Amino acid sequence: MHTIGLIGIGRMGFPIAANLCRAGHRVRAFDLCAERRERVRALGAESVDSAAAAAADSDVLMTVLPGAEAVDDAVDGAVLDALAPGAVWIDLSSGTPAASAPIRERALARGVGVLEAPIGGSPDDAAAGRLRLFAGGPAELVDRHRPLLSAVADRITHIGGYGTGYTAKLLVNLLWFGQAAATAEALLLGERAGIDLTVLTETLADSPASSEFIRRDLPALLAGDYLTSFGLDHIHEQLSAITALAADLGTPHTIAEAVRDLHQRALARFGAADGELLAVALMEEQAGTLLRAAAPPATHARPVV
């Protein structure tokens, strides 16, 4: 059993804390929000009043934060100094390779092991312990902590060295948001051309053009659910990170830029609101029509983040 310092007990961090406590680990949790710190006590976790206090006496530090900037703010020198040499920091946040490198190097210089393991899944997935983790870092560290990580995830993929876990998660998100936009564009066009929306969605789902988005997530949109589990500002941040990485590495990124620009316009229109499909809402506005099924499904799909 581990003593785990957990920084971030929001929509994803809280169910992760619950599963860690349920697995018998000692959890010392911190969040900037006092209400969250109070709420986590009901799980059997210890609530502490600073990130450094969460790190102190912990053999594993976990961060579950909205993005790279939040991680940079949270994991400062005081937090790293509070960790004993030989402790391991596992970042479950959706960070970026460029932003994570300086913090990682500071941790390694202090004798702290580092793993990146950004999360794939929704709060419901987190509660059920069925998250997917995209792990980057030494294979030995991944293998050593696989039993611990299995308390919160049922799929743990070692992608490669440092930076690859973050990159894989960014690529998954790029393709998902791109598929959502392309599907919405096709549906708006097909409906305007006179094709019944139900017939069109069934046809696409049973065709070579089908995708995980169409099969799993499209019913939520057709029921009016824009998947409010993640902020539009963080989505734009992640899409900007992947286009910047492509530019640095010299690979084509015309489509990635188009997806990022669409979400930038949605951010300008809706602000930093929660909604993974708000870019589609912008497209609906531009078309002057809503994509809605005649009979909404009883249950909505899970969001990707």
Order of alpha helices (4+ residues) and beta strands (2+ residues): beta-alpha-beta-alpha-beta-alpha-beta-alpha-alpha-beta-alpha-beta-beta-alpha-beta-alpha-beta-alpha-alpha-alpha-alpha-alpha-alpha
